[in-house]
Amino acid sequence: MVALQIRDVPDSVRDALVERARANGQSLQSYLREVVLREAAFAGNVAILDGVAGWNRGSGATLDDVLTARDEERAGSAG
């Protein structure tokens, strides 16, 4: 596993992170590891959602188009 080091973090930010870690019953290292893992997972989710967002583009069919096609299909198969 790789080790990460972050420089130039203001004391107030470090103190806030220590407090959040403490509130969760974790060490700062454990808390920050979870934050980094969660952020990486979130980035993966964003990539998936970006891919899904394009799925509805392409046909250009409206709801009325779909309902008309359905009704025509039903009328054709009924006889």
mmCIF file of the N, C-alpha and C atoms, coordinates in Angstrom:
data_MODEL
# 
_entry.id   MODEL 
# 
loop_
_atom_site.group_PDB 
_atom_site.id 
_atom_site.type_symbol 
_atom_site.label_atom_id 
_atom_site.label_alt_id 
_atom_site.label_comp_id 
_atom_site.label_asym_id 
_atom_site.label_entity_id 
_atom_site.label_seq_id 
_atom_site.pdbx_PDB_ins_code 
_atom_site.Cartn_x 
_atom_site.Cartn_y 
_atom_site.Cartn_z 
_atom_site.occupancy 
_atom_site.B_iso_or_equiv 
_atom_site.pdbx_formal_charge 
_atom_site.auth_seq_id 
_atom_site.auth_comp_id 
_atom_site.auth_asym_id 
_atom_site.auth_atom_id 
_atom_site.pdbx_PDB_model_num 
ATOM 1   N N  . MET A 1 1  ? 0.831   -1.183 0.000   1.00 0.00 ? 1  MET A N  1 
ATOM 2   C CA . MET A 1 1  ? 0.000   0.000  0.000   1.00 0.00 ? 1  MET A CA 1 
ATOM 3   C C  . MET A 1 1  ? 0.872   1.241  0.000   1.00 0.00 ? 1  MET A C  1 
ATOM 4   N N  . VAL A 1 2  ? 0.367   2.279  -0.587  1.00 0.00 ? 2  VAL A N  1 
ATOM 5   C CA . VAL A 1 2  ? 1.094   3.536  -0.678  1.00 0.00 ? 2  VAL A CA 1 
ATOM 6   C C  . VAL A 1 2  ? 0.790   4.402  0.547   1.00 0.00 ? 2  VAL A C  1 
ATOM 7   N N  . ALA A 1 3  ? 1.725   5.252  0.897   1.00 0.00 ? 3  ALA A N  1 
ATOM 8   C CA . ALA A 1 3  ? 1.522   6.220  1.983   1.00 0.00 ? 3  ALA A CA 1 
ATOM 9   C C  . ALA A 1 3  ? 1.333   7.593  1.359   1.00 0.00 ? 3  ALA A C  1 
ATOM 10  N N  . LEU A 1 4  ? 0.390   8.352  1.869   1.00 0.00 ? 4  LEU A N  1 
ATOM 11  C CA . LEU A 1 4  ? 0.136   9.710  1.390   1.00 0.00 ? 4  LEU A CA 1 
ATOM 12  C C  . LEU A 1 4  ? 0.564   10.708 2.451   1.00 0.00 ? 4  LEU A C  1 
ATOM 13  N N  . GLN A 1 5  ? 1.060   11.841 1.993   1.00 0.00 ? 5  GLN A N  1 
ATOM 14  C CA . GLN A 1 5  ? 1.425   12.914 2.915   1.00 0.00 ? 5  GLN A CA 1 
ATOM 15  C C  . GLN A 1 5  ? 0.837   14.199 2.363   1.00 0.00 ? 5  GLN A C  1 
ATOM 16  N N  . ILE A 1 6  ? 0.201   14.972 3.218   1.00 0.00 ? 6  ILE A N  1 
ATOM 17  C CA . ILE A 1 6  ? -0.402  16.240 2.801   1.00 0.00 ? 6  ILE A CA 1 
ATOM 18  C C  . ILE A 1 6  ? 0.297   17.359 3.549   1.00 0.00 ? 6  ILE A C  1 
ATOM 19  N N  . ARG A 1 7  ? 0.833   18.301 2.805   1.00 0.00 ? 7  ARG A N  1 
ATOM 20  C CA . ARG A 1 7  ? 1.561   19.421 3.405   1.00 0.00 ? 7  ARG A CA 1 
ATOM 21  C C  . ARG A 1 7  ? 0.681   20.665 3.442   1.00 0.00 ? 7  ARG A C  1 
ATOM 22  N N  . ASP A 1 8  ? 1.086   21.588 4.308   1.00 0.00 ? 8  ASP A N  1 
ATOM 23  C CA . ASP A 1 8  ? 0.476   22.920 4.380   1.00 0.00 ? 8  ASP A CA 1 
ATOM 24  C C  . ASP A 1 8  ? -1.009  22.896 4.739   1.00 0.00 ? 8  ASP A C  1 
ATOM 25  N N  . VAL A 1 9  ? -1.392  21.992 5.607   1.00 0.00 ? 9  VAL A N  1 
ATOM 26  C CA . VAL A 1 9  ? -2.763  21.967 6.117   1.00 0.00 ? 9  VAL A CA 1 
ATOM 27  C C  . VAL A 1 9  ? -2.826  22.923 7.304   1.00 0.00 ? 9  VAL A C  1 
ATOM 28  N N  . PRO A 1 10 ? -3.739  23.887 7.273   1.00 0.00 ? 10 PRO A N  1 
ATOM 29  C CA . PRO A 1 10 ? -3.837  24.826 8.396   1.00 0.00 ? 10 PRO A CA 1 
ATOM 30  C C  . PRO A 1 10 ? -4.158  24.105 9.707   1.00 0.00 ? 10 PRO A C  1 
ATOM 31  N N  . ASP A 1 11 ? -3.646  24.638 10.798  1.00 0.00 ? 11 ASP A N  1 
ATOM 32  C CA . ASP A 1 11 ? -3.885  24.041 12.115  1.00 0.00 ? 11 ASP A CA 1 
ATOM 33  C C  . ASP A 1 11 ? -5.368  23.903 12.411  1.00 0.00 ? 11 ASP A C  1 
ATOM 34  N N  . SER A 1 12 ? -6.152  24.896 12.027  1.00 0.00 ? 12 SER A N  1 
ATOM 35  C CA . SER A 1 12 ? -7.589  24.851 12.311  1.00 0.00 ? 12 SER A CA 1 
ATOM 36  C C  . SER A 1 12 ? -8.268  23.688 11.585  1.00 0.00 ? 12 SER A C  1 
ATOM 37  N N  . VAL A 1 13 ? -7.810  23.386 10.379  1.00 0.00 ? 13 VAL A N  1 
ATOM 38  C CA . VAL A 1 13 ? -8.364  22.261 9.624   1.00 0.00 ? 13 VAL A CA 1 
ATOM 39  C C  . VAL A 1 13 ? -7.962  20.952 10.282  1.00 0.00 ? 13 VAL A C  1 
ATOM 40  N N  . ARG A 1 14 ? -6.692  20.842 10.653  1.00 0.00 ? 14 ARG A N  1 
ATOM 41  C CA . ARG A 1 14 ? -6.229  19.642 11.357  1.00 0.00 ? 14 ARG A CA 1 
ATOM 42  C C  . ARG A 1 14 ? -7.023  19.430 12.630  1.00 0.00 ? 14 ARG A C  1 
ATOM 43  N N  . ASP A 1 15 ? -7.230  20.497 13.395  1.00 0.00 ? 15 ASP A N  1 
ATOM 44  C CA . ASP A 1 15 ? -7.975  20.387 14.647  1.00 0.00 ? 15 ASP A CA 1 
ATOM 45  C C  . ASP A 1 15 ? -9.410  19.919 14.406  1.00 0.00 ? 15 ASP A C  1 
ATOM 46  N N  . ALA A 1 16 ? -10.037 20.437 13.361  1.00 0.00 ? 16 ALA A N  1 
ATOM 47  C CA . ALA A 1 16 ? -11.405 20.021 13.035  1.00 0.00 ? 16 ALA A CA 1 
ATOM 48  C C  . ALA A 1 16 ? -11.446 18.547 12.651  1.00 0.00 ? 16 ALA A C  1 
ATOM 49  N N  . LEU A 1 17 ? -10.452 18.098 11.896  1.00 0.00 ? 17 LEU A N  1 
ATOM 50  C CA . LEU A 1 17 ? -10.399 16.690 11.500  1.00 0.00 ? 17 LEU A CA 1 
ATOM 51  C C  . LEU A 1 17 ? -10.143 15.783 12.696  1.00 0.00 ? 17 LEU A C  1 
ATOM 52  N N  . VAL A 1 18 ? -9.272  16.222 13.598  1.00 0.00 ? 18 VAL A N  1 
ATOM 53  C CA . VAL A 1 18 ? -9.015  15.452 14.817  1.00 0.00 ? 18 VAL A CA 1 
ATOM 54  C C  . VAL A 1 18 ? -10.305 15.323 15.618  1.00 0.00 ? 18 VAL A C  1 
ATOM 55  N N  . GLU A 1 19 ? -11.066 16.400 15.697  1.00 0.00 ? 19 GLU A N  1 
ATOM 56  C CA . GLU A 1 19 ? -12.317 16.372 16.458  1.00 0.00 ? 19 GLU A CA 1 
ATOM 57  C C  . GLU A 1 19 ? -13.336 15.425 15.823  1.00 0.00 ? 19 GLU A C  1 
ATOM 58  N N  . ARG A 1 20 ? -13.428 15.439 14.505  1.00 0.00 ? 20 ARG A N  1 
ATOM 59  C CA . ARG A 1 20 ? -14.341 14.511 13.819  1.00 0.00 ? 20 ARG A CA 1 
ATOM 60  C C  . ARG A 1 20 ? -13.914 13.067 14.032  1.00 0.00 ? 20 ARG A C  1 
ATOM 61  N N  . ALA A 1 21 ? -12.612 12.831 13.952  1.00 0.00 ? 21 ALA A N  1 
ATOM 62  C CA . ALA A 1 21 ? -12.102 11.476 14.183  1.00 0.00 ? 21 ALA A CA 1 
ATOM 63  C C  . ALA A 1 21 ? -12.430 11.026 15.593  1.00 0.00 ? 21 ALA A C  1 
ATOM 64  N N  . ARG A 1 22 ? -12.187 11.897 16.542  1.00 0.00 ? 22 ARG A N  1 
ATOM 65  C CA . ARG A 1 22 ? -12.454 11.585 17.943  1.00 0.00 ? 22 ARG A CA 1 
ATOM 66  C C  . ARG A 1 22 ? -13.944 11.292 18.152  1.00 0.00 ? 22 ARG A C  1 
ATOM 67  N N  . ALA A 1 23 ? -14.807 12.082 17.524  1.00 0.00 ? 23 ALA A N  1 
ATOM 68  C CA . ALA A 1 23 ? -16.254 11.879 17.647  1.00 0.00 ? 23 ALA A CA 1 
ATOM 69  C C  . ALA A 1 23 ? -16.685 10.526 17.082  1.00 0.00 ? 23 ALA A C  1 
ATOM 70  N N  . ASN A 1 24 ? -15.922 10.024 16.114  1.00 0.00 ? 24 ASN A N  1 
ATOM 71  C CA . ASN A 1 24 ? -16.212 8.710  15.530  1.00 0.00 ? 24 ASN A CA 1 
ATOM 72  C C  . ASN A 1 24 ? -15.464 7.583  16.225  1.00 0.00 ? 24 ASN A C  1 
ATOM 73  N N  . GLY A 1 25 ? -14.719 7.929  17.269  1.00 0.00 ? 25 GLY A N  1 
ATOM 74  C CA . GLY A 1 25 ? -13.952 6.913  17.986  1.00 0.00 ? 25 GLY A CA 1 
ATOM 75  C C  . GLY A 1 25 ? -12.781 6.382  17.180  1.00 0.00 ? 25 GLY A C  1 
ATOM 76  N N  . GLN A 1 26 ? -12.190 7.231  16.336  1.00 0.00 ? 26 GLN A N  1 
ATOM 77  C CA . GLN A 1 26 ? -11.106 6.803  15.467  1.00 0.00 ? 26 GLN A CA 1 
ATOM 78  C C  . GLN A 1 26 ? -9.873  7.664  15.688  1.00 0.00 ? 26 GLN A C  1 
ATOM 79  N N  . SER A 1 27 ? -8.754  7.122  15.265  1.00 0.00 ? 27 SER A N  1 
ATOM 80  C CA . SER A 1 27 ? -7.540  7.939  15.204  1.00 0.00 ? 27 SER A CA 1 
ATOM 81  C C  . SER A 1 27 ? -7.656  8.845  13.983  1.00 0.00 ? 27 SER A C  1 
ATOM 82  N N  . LEU A 1 28 ? -6.844  9.878  13.945  1.00 0.00 ? 28 LEU A N  1 
ATOM 83  C CA . LEU A 1 28 ? -6.852  10.766 12.784  1.00 0.00 ? 28 LEU A CA 1 
ATOM 84  C C  . LEU A 1 28 ? -6.494  9.986  11.522  1.00 0.00 ? 28 LEU A C  1 
ATOM 85  N N  . GLN A 1 29 ? -5.499  9.120  11.611  1.00 0.00 ? 29 GLN A N  1 
ATOM 86  C CA . GLN A 1 29 ? -5.092  8.335  10.446  1.00 0.00 ? 29 GLN A CA 1 
ATOM 87  C C  . GLN A 1 29 ? -6.230  7.456  9.946   1.00 0.00 ? 29 GLN A C  1 
ATOM 88  N N  . SER A 1 30 ? -6.908  6.776  10.851  1.00 0.00 ? 30 SER A N  1 
ATOM 89  C CA . SER A 1 30 ? -8.014  5.908  10.469  1.00 0.00 ? 30 SER A CA 1 
ATOM 90  C C  . SER A 1 30 ? -9.149  6.711  9.836   1.00 0.00 ? 30 SER A C  1 
ATOM 91  N N  . TYR A 1 31 ? -9.457  7.850  10.438  1.00 0.00 ? 31 TYR A N  1 
ATOM 92  C CA . TYR A 1 31 ? -10.521 8.703  9.919   1.00 0.00 ? 31 TYR A CA 1 
ATOM 93  C C  . TYR A 1 31 ? -10.181 9.208  8.512   1.00 0.00 ? 31 TYR A C  1 
ATOM 94  N N  . LEU A 1 32 ? -8.953  9.706  8.340   1.00 0.00 ? 32 LEU A N  1 
ATOM 95  C CA . LEU A 1 32 ? -8.555  10.233 7.036   1.00 0.00 ? 32 LEU A CA 1 
ATOM 96  C C  . LEU A 1 32 ? -8.492  9.136  5.976   1.00 0.00 ? 32 LEU A C  1 
ATOM 97  N N  . ARG A 1 33 ? -8.115  7.936  6.374   1.00 0.00 ? 33 ARG A N  1 
ATOM 98  C CA . ARG A 1 33 ? -8.108  6.813  5.435   1.00 0.00 ? 33 ARG A CA 1 
ATOM 99  C C  . ARG A 1 33 ? -9.522  6.568  4.925   1.00 0.00 ? 33 ARG A C  1 
ATOM 100 N N  . GLU A 1 34 ? -10.499 6.581  5.827   1.00 0.00 ? 34 GLU A N  1 
ATOM 101 C CA . GLU A 1 34 ? -11.890 6.397  5.415   1.00 0.00 ? 34 GLU A CA 1 
ATOM 102 C C  . GLU A 1 34 ? -12.353 7.520  4.496   1.00 0.00 ? 34 GLU A C  1 
ATOM 103 N N  . VAL A 1 35 ? -11.947 8.747  4.798   1.00 0.00 ? 35 VAL A N  1 
ATOM 104 C CA . VAL A 1 35 ? -12.315 9.887  3.953   1.00 0.00 ? 35 VAL A CA 1 
ATOM 105 C C  . VAL A 1 35 ? -11.759 9.695  2.542   1.00 0.00 ? 35 VAL A C  1 
ATOM 106 N N  . VAL A 1 36 ? -10.504 9.299  2.441   1.00 0.00 ? 36 VAL A N  1 
ATOM 107 C CA . VAL A 1 36 ? -9.868  9.101  1.135   1.00 0.00 ? 36 VAL A CA 1 
ATOM 108 C C  . VAL A 1 36 ? -10.541 7.953  0.383   1.00 0.00 ? 36 VAL A C  1 
ATOM 109 N N  . LEU A 1 37 ? -10.814 6.849  1.062   1.00 0.00 ? 37 LEU A N  1 
ATOM 110 C CA . LEU A 1 37 ? -11.474 5.714  0.412   1.00 0.00 ? 37 LEU A CA 1 
ATOM 111 C C  . LEU A 1 37 ? -12.879 6.083  -0.053  1.00 0.00 ? 37 LEU A C  1 
ATOM 112 N N  . ARG A 1 38 ? -13.604 6.813  0.772   1.00 0.00 ? 38 ARG A N  1 
ATOM 113 C CA . ARG A 1 38 ? -14.959 7.250  0.420   1.00 0.00 ? 38 ARG A CA 1 
ATOM 114 C C  . ARG A 1 38 ? -14.921 8.175  -0.799  1.00 0.00 ? 38 ARG A C  1 
ATOM 115 N N  . GLU A 1 39 ? -13.958 9.080  -0.825  1.00 0.00 ? 39 GLU A N  1 
ATOM 116 C CA . GLU A 1 39 ? -13.822 10.003 -1.959  1.00 0.00 ? 39 GLU A CA 1 
ATOM 117 C C  . GLU A 1 39 ? -13.492 9.243  -3.241  1.00 0.00 ? 39 GLU A C  1 
ATOM 118 N N  . ALA A 1 40 ? -12.630 8.252  -3.141  1.00 0.00 ? 40 ALA A N  1 
ATOM 119 C CA . ALA A 1 40 ? -12.283 7.449  -4.321  1.00 0.00 ? 40 ALA A CA 1 
ATOM 120 C C  . ALA A 1 40 ? -13.498 6.677  -4.823  1.00 0.00 ? 40 ALA A C  1 
ATOM 121 N N  . ALA A 1 41 ? -14.279 6.121  -3.909  1.00 0.00 ? 41 ALA A N  1 
ATOM 122 C CA . ALA A 1 41 ? -15.498 5.407  -4.296  1.00 0.00 ? 41 ALA A CA 1 
ATOM 123 C C  . ALA A 1 41 ? -16.493 6.367  -4.937  1.00 0.00 ? 41 ALA A C  1 
ATOM 124 N N  . PHE A 1 42 ? -16.603 7.565  -4.384  1.00 0.00 ? 42 PHE A N  1 
ATOM 125 C CA . PHE A 1 42 ? -17.504 8.572  -4.933  1.00 0.00 ? 42 PHE A CA 1 
ATOM 126 C C  . PHE A 1 42 ? -17.097 8.935  -6.355  1.00 0.00 ? 42 PHE A C  1 
ATOM 127 N N  . ALA A 1 43 ? -15.809 9.068  -6.592  1.00 0.00 ? 43 ALA A N  1 
ATOM 128 C CA . ALA A 1 43 ? -15.321 9.391  -7.937  1.00 0.00 ? 43 ALA A CA 1 
ATOM 129 C C  . ALA A 1 43 ? -15.709 8.288  -8.917  1.00 0.00 ? 43 ALA A C  1 
ATOM 130 N N  . GLY A 1 44 ? -15.640 7.040  -8.462  1.00 0.00 ? 44 GLY A N  1 
ATOM 131 C CA . GLY A 1 44 ? -16.064 5.925  -9.307  1.00 0.00 ? 44 GLY A CA 1 
ATOM 132 C C  . GLY A 1 44 ? -17.552 5.981  -9.591  1.00 0.00 ? 44 GLY A C  1 
ATOM 133 N N  . ASN A 1 45 ? -18.334 6.351  -8.587  1.00 0.00 ? 45 ASN A N  1 
ATOM 134 C CA . ASN A 1 45 ? -19.780 6.474  -8.770  1.00 0.00 ? 45 ASN A CA 1 
ATOM 135 C C  . ASN A 1 45 ? -20.117 7.579  -9.758  1.00 0.00 ? 45 ASN A C  1 
ATOM 136 N N  . VAL A 1 46 ? -19.385 8.676  -9.695  1.00 0.00 ? 46 VAL A N  1 
ATOM 137 C CA . VAL A 1 46 ? -19.613 9.785  -10.623 1.00 0.00 ? 46 VAL A CA 1 
ATOM 138 C C  . VAL A 1 46 ? -19.359 9.324  -12.055 1.00 0.00 ? 46 VAL A C  1 
ATOM 139 N N  . ALA A 1 47 ? -18.313 8.545  -12.257 1.00 0.00 ? 47 ALA A N  1 
ATOM 140 C CA . ALA A 1 47 ? -18.011 8.037  -13.596 1.00 0.00 ? 47 ALA A CA 1 
ATOM 141 C C  . ALA A 1 47 ? -19.144 7.145  -14.101 1.00 0.00 ? 47 ALA A C  1 
ATOM 142 N N  . ILE A 1 48 ? -19.687 6.315  -13.227 1.00 0.00 ? 48 ILE A N  1 
ATOM 143 C CA . ILE A 1 48 ? -20.812 5.448  -13.605 1.00 0.00 ? 48 ILE A CA 1 
ATOM 144 C C  . ILE A 1 48 ? -22.026 6.294  -13.961 1.00 0.00 ? 48 ILE A C  1 
ATOM 145 N N  . LEU A 1 49 ? -22.332 7.277  -13.120 1.00 0.00 ? 49 LEU A N  1 
ATOM 146 C CA . LEU A 1 49 ? -23.489 8.135  -13.377 1.00 0.00 ? 49 LEU A CA 1 
ATOM 147 C C  . LEU A 1 49 ? -23.323 8.937  -14.659 1.00 0.00 ? 49 LEU A C  1 
ATOM 148 N N  . ASP A 1 50 ? -22.111 9.381  -14.941 1.00 0.00 ? 50 ASP A N  1 
ATOM 149 C CA . ASP A 1 50 ? -21.863 10.092 -16.196 1.00 0.00 ? 50 ASP A CA 1 
ATOM 150 C C  . ASP A 1 50 ? -22.159 9.189  -17.391 1.00 0.00 ? 50 ASP A C  1 
ATOM 151 N N  . GLY A 1 51 ? -21.810 7.921  -17.276 1.00 0.00 ? 51 GLY A N  1 
ATOM 152 C CA . GLY A 1 51 ? -22.102 6.981  -18.351 1.00 0.00 ? 51 GLY A CA 1 
ATOM 153 C C  . GLY A 1 51 ? -23.585 6.729  -18.505 1.00 0.00 ? 51 GLY A C  1 
ATOM 154 N N  . VAL A 1 52 ? -24.286 6.608  -17.393 1.00 0.00 ? 52 VAL A N  1 
ATOM 155 C CA . VAL A 1 52 ? -25.724 6.359  -17.413 1.00 0.00 ? 52 VAL A CA 1 
ATOM 156 C C  . VAL A 1 52 ? -26.474 7.577  -17.942 1.00 0.00 ? 52 VAL A C  1 
ATOM 157 N N  . ALA A 1 53 ? -25.970 8.764  -17.678 1.00 0.00 ? 53 ALA A N  1 
ATOM 158 C CA . ALA A 1 53 ? -26.656 9.991  -18.085 1.00 0.00 ? 53 ALA A CA 1 
ATOM 159 C C  . ALA A 1 53 ? -26.871 10.046 -19.594 1.00 0.00 ? 53 ALA A C  1 
ATOM 160 N N  . GLY A 1 54 ? -26.008 9.425  -20.354 1.00 0.00 ? 54 GLY A N  1 
ATOM 161 C CA . GLY A 1 54 ? -26.144 9.445  -21.802 1.00 0.00 ? 54 GLY A CA 1 
ATOM 162 C C  . GLY A 1 54 ? -27.095 8.400  -22.353 1.00 0.00 ? 54 GLY A C  1 
ATOM 163 N N  . TRP A 1 55 ? -27.590 7.506  -21.528 1.00 0.00 ? 55 TRP A N  1 
ATOM 164 C CA . TRP A 1 55 ? -28.447 6.430  -22.010 1.00 0.00 ? 55 TRP A CA 1 
ATOM 165 C C  . TRP A 1 55 ? -29.750 6.928  -22.621 1.00 0.00 ? 55 TRP A C  1 
ATOM 166 N N  . ASN A 1 56 ? -30.326 7.972  -22.058 1.00 0.00 ? 56 ASN A N  1 
ATOM 167 C CA . ASN A 1 56 ? -31.629 8.405  -22.551 1.00 0.00 ? 56 ASN A CA 1 
ATOM 168 C C  . ASN A 1 56 ? -31.515 9.326  -23.761 1.00 0.00 ? 56 ASN A C  1 
ATOM 169 N N  . ARG A 1 57 ? -30.318 9.602  -24.203 1.00 0.00 ? 57 ARG A N  1 
ATOM 170 C CA . ARG A 1 57 ? -30.129 10.435 -25.386 1.00 0.00 ? 57 ARG A CA 1 
ATOM 171 C C  . ARG A 1 57 ? -30.021 9.534  -26.608 1.00 0.00 ? 57 ARG A C  1 
ATOM 172 N N  . GLY A 1 58 ? -30.687 9.878  -27.657 1.00 0.00 ? 58 GLY A N  1 
ATOM 173 C CA . GLY A 1 58 ? -30.488 9.103  -28.867 1.00 0.00 ? 58 GLY A CA 1 
ATOM 174 C C  . GLY A 1 58 ? -31.758 8.831  -29.635 1.00 0.00 ? 58 GLY A C  1 
ATOM 175 N N  . SER A 1 59 ? -32.794 8.305  -29.022 1.00 0.00 ? 59 SER A N  1 
ATOM 176 C CA . SER A 1 59 ? -33.979 7.943  -29.785 1.00 0.00 ? 59 SER A CA 1 
ATOM 177 C C  . SER A 1 59 ? -34.787 9.168  -30.169 1.00 0.00 ? 59 SER A C  1 
ATOM 178 N N  . GLY A 1 60 ? -34.862 10.142 -29.304 1.00 0.00 ? 60 GLY A N  1 
ATOM 179 C CA . GLY A 1 60 ? -35.651 11.336 -29.574 1.00 0.00 ? 60 GLY A CA 1 
ATOM 180 C C  . GLY A 1 60 ? -37.140 11.091 -29.477 1.00 0.00 ? 60 GLY A C  1 
ATOM 181 N N  . ALA A 1 61 ? -37.531 9.881  -29.107 1.00 0.00 ? 61 ALA A N  1 
ATOM 182 C CA . ALA A 1 61 ? -38.952 9.560  -28.994 1.00 0.00 ? 61 ALA A CA 1 
ATOM 183 C C  . ALA A 1 61 ? -39.552 10.255 -27.784 1.00 0.00 ? 61 ALA A C  1 
ATOM 184 N N  . THR A 1 62 ? -40.751 10.782 -27.997 1.00 0.00 ? 62 THR A N  1 
ATOM 185 C CA . THR A 1 62 ? -41.478 11.403 -26.894 1.00 0.00 ? 62 THR A CA 1 
ATOM 186 C C  . THR A 1 62 ? -42.413 10.372 -26.283 1.00 0.00 ? 62 THR A C  1 
ATOM 187 N N  . LEU A 1 63 ? -43.012 10.725 -25.185 1.00 0.00 ? 63 LEU A N  1 
ATOM 188 C CA . LEU A 1 63 ? -43.994 9.835  -24.560 1.00 0.00 ? 63 LEU A CA 1 
ATOM 189 C C  . LEU A 1 63 ? -45.151 9.578  -25.515 1.00 0.00 ? 63 LEU A C  1 
ATOM 190 N N  . ASP A 1 64 ? -45.588 10.614 -26.211 1.00 0.00 ? 64 ASP A N  1 
ATOM 191 C CA . ASP A 1 64 ? -46.678 10.441 -27.176 1.00 0.00 ? 64 ASP A CA 1 
ATOM 192 C C  . ASP A 1 64 ? -46.281 9.482  -28.293 1.00 0.00 ? 64 ASP A C  1 
ATOM 193 N N  . ASP A 1 65 ? -45.039 9.550  -28.757 1.00 0.00 ? 65 ASP A N  1 
ATOM 194 C CA . ASP A 1 65 ? -44.556 8.626  -29.788 1.00 0.00 ? 65 ASP A CA 1 
ATOM 195 C C  . ASP A 1 65 ? -44.635 7.183  -29.300 1.00 0.00 ? 65 ASP A C  1 
ATOM 196 N N  . VAL A 1 66 ? -44.207 6.967  -28.084 1.00 0.00 ? 66 VAL A N  1 
ATOM 197 C CA . VAL A 1 66 ? -44.207 5.617  -27.515 1.00 0.00 ? 66 VAL A CA 1 
ATOM 198 C C  . VAL A 1 66 ? -45.630 5.108  -27.349 1.00 0.00 ? 66 VAL A C  1 
ATOM 199 N N  . LEU A 1 67 ? -46.505 5.944  -26.827 1.00 0.00 ? 67 LEU A N  1 
ATOM 200 C CA . LEU A 1 67 ? -47.898 5.528  -26.625 1.00 0.00 ? 67 LEU A CA 1 
ATOM 201 C C  . LEU A 1 67 ? -48.598 5.264  -27.957 1.00 0.00 ? 67 LEU A C  1 
ATOM 202 N N  . THR A 1 68 ? -48.319 6.073  -28.957 1.00 0.00 ? 68 THR A N  1 
ATOM 203 C CA . THR A 1 68 ? -48.898 5.861  -30.284 1.00 0.00 ? 68 THR A CA 1 
ATOM 204 C C  . THR A 1 68 ? -48.412 4.542  -30.871 1.00 0.00 ? 68 THR A C  1 
ATOM 205 N N  . ALA A 1 69 ? -47.115 4.275  -30.772 1.00 0.00 ? 69 ALA A N  1 
ATOM 206 C CA . ALA A 1 69 ? -46.560 3.015  -31.273 1.00 0.00 ? 69 ALA A CA 1 
ATOM 207 C C  . ALA A 1 69 ? -47.174 1.829  -30.540 1.00 0.00 ? 69 ALA A C  1 
ATOM 208 N N  . ARG A 1 70 ? -47.359 1.967  -29.240 1.00 0.00 ? 70 ARG A N  1 
ATOM 209 C CA . ARG A 1 70 ? -47.982 0.891  -28.460 1.00 0.00 ? 70 ARG A CA 1 
ATOM 210 C C  . ARG A 1 70 ? -49.401 0.637  -28.940 1.00 0.00 ? 70 ARG A C  1 
ATOM 211 N N  . ASP A 1 71 ? -50.166 1.718  -29.103 1.00 0.00 ? 71 ASP A N  1 
ATOM 212 C CA . ASP A 1 71 ? -51.559 1.577  -29.526 1.00 0.00 ? 71 ASP A CA 1 
ATOM 213 C C  . ASP A 1 71 ? -51.656 0.966  -30.917 1.00 0.00 ? 71 ASP A C  1 
ATOM 214 N N  . GLU A 1 72 ? -50.758 1.374  -31.822 1.00 0.00 ? 72 GLU A N  1 
ATOM 215 C CA . GLU A 1 72 ? -50.748 0.811  -33.172 1.00 0.00 ? 72 GLU A CA 1 
ATOM 216 C C  . GLU A 1 72 ? -50.406 -0.672 -33.143 1.00 0.00 ? 72 GLU A C  1 
ATOM 217 N N  . GLU A 1 73 ? -49.456 -1.039 -32.305 1.00 0.00 ? 73 GLU A N  1 
ATOM 218 C CA . GLU A 1 73 ? -49.071 -2.454 -32.178 1.00 0.00 ? 73 GLU A CA 1 
ATOM 219 C C  . GLU A 1 73 ? -50.225 -3.278 -31.624 1.00 0.00 ? 73 GLU A C  1 
ATOM 220 N N  . ARG A 1 74 ? -50.887 -2.751 -30.626 1.00 0.00 ? 74 ARG A N  1 
ATOM 221 C CA . ARG A 1 74 ? -52.028 -3.466 -30.038 1.00 0.00 ? 74 ARG A CA 1 
ATOM 222 C C  . ARG A 1 74 ? -53.158 -3.613 -31.055 1.00 0.00 ? 74 ARG A C  1 
ATOM 223 N N  . ALA A 1 75 ? -53.417 -2.566 -31.820 1.00 0.00 ? 75 ALA A N  1 
ATOM 224 C CA . ALA A 1 75 ? -54.485 -2.616 -32.820 1.00 0.00 ? 75 ALA A CA 1 
ATOM 225 C C  . ALA A 1 75 ? -54.145 -3.622 -33.917 1.00 0.00 ? 75 ALA A C  1 
ATOM 226 N N  . GLY A 1 76 ? -52.890 -3.698 -34.309 1.00 0.00 ? 76 GLY A N  1 
ATOM 227 C CA . GLY A 1 76 ? -52.466 -4.623 -35.351 1.00 0.00 ? 76 GLY A CA 1 
ATOM 228 C C  . GLY A 1 76 ? -52.493 -6.070 -34.904 1.00 0.00 ? 76 GLY A C  1 
ATOM 229 N N  . SER A 1 77 ? -52.215 -6.328 -33.638 1.00 0.00 ? 77 SER A N  1 
ATOM 230 C CA . SER A 1 77 ? -52.187 -7.711 -33.153 1.00 0.00 ? 77 SER A CA 1 
ATOM 231 C C  . SER A 1 77 ? -53.551 -8.178 -32.676 1.00 0.00 ? 77 SER A C  1 
ATOM 232 N N  . ALA A 1 78 ? -54.517 -7.280 -32.577 1.00 0.00 ? 78 ALA A N  1 
ATOM 233 C CA . ALA A 1 78 ? -55.850 -7.653 -32.107 1.00 0.00 ? 78 ALA A CA 1 
ATOM 234 C C  . ALA A 1 78 ? -56.669 -8.271 -33.230 1.00 0.00 ? 78 ALA A C  1 
ATOM 235 N N  . GLY A 1 79 ? -56.338 -7.994 -34.472 1.00 0.00 ? 79 GLY A N  1 
ATOM 236 C CA . GLY A 1 79 ? -57.183 -8.441 -35.569 1.00 0.00 ? 79 GLY A CA 1 
ATOM 237 C C  . GLY A 1 79 ? -56.636 -9.609 -36.226 1.00 0.00 ? 79 GLY A C  1 
# 
